Amino acid sequence: MLRKAKDIEGDNLEIEWRYLSLEQINTKEANGWRIWDQPSSYPMRSRWAFRGAEAARKQGNDAFERFHLNLLKARHVDRKELTTIETIYETAEASGLDLDRFKQDFEEATIDQVGVEHQAGVEKHGVFGTPTLVFNEEHAGYLKLRPLPPDDELGETWKEVKALIYGRPEIGEIKRPVPKRDN
């Protein structure tokens, strides 16, 4: 949907992806515990994905966007776990990245930026889930689409979502119950 939004908005829309750790959001650990402060041996499910994203960022914004989109597809369409280096490397290759450079940058990457961006999102905007859209660093809204609208409706969906989040800050929450279905 954001690609369609970019077509509609042109240069008026700047998309800046920021990290949020759902593992941190959903932790049962004691207050003050931070996943990004844990040693590399800690079983963080998204560690490789975060490091891969950092490595992709070093090849430029377009490379990062391709990698990010392919990573989302690997997880949510292909149902791959992002817990192996092989999956991350396959995603980088499928994204057309310079694989040798990616591997070198991946080895040097840390998850430090996760903590910085996670804390900023939570403290400044109250972010609790992904994706959260933020307009003008002021109006934030979490969005869950199920399923994604058909391609010919993405533009209209974008306009409606933007109007709701940006144009109606007094609306604090809308949540649709999911009806139970007989199996």
Secondary structure as GFF3:
##gff-version 3
##sequence-region A 1 183
A	DSSP	alpha_helix	2	9	.	.	.	ID=ss1
A	DSSP	three_ten_helix	10	12	.	.	.	ID=ss2
A	DSSP	alpha_helix	22	25	.	.	.	ID=ss3
A	DSSP	three_ten_helix	35	37	.	.	.	ID=ss4
A	DSSP	alpha_helix	47	57	.	.	.	ID=ss5
A	DSSP	alpha_helix	61	76	.	.	.	ID=ss6
A	DSSP	alpha_helix	85	94	.	.	.	ID=ss7
A	DSSP	alpha_helix	99	108	.	.	.	ID=ss8
A	DSSP	alpha_helix	112	125	.	.	.	ID=ss9
A	DSSP	beta_strand	132	135	.	.	.	ID=ss10
A	DSSP	beta_strand	139	142	.	.	.	ID=ss11
A	DSSP	three_ten_helix	151	153	.	.	.	ID=ss12
A	DSSP	alpha_helix	154	167	.	.	.	ID=ss13
###
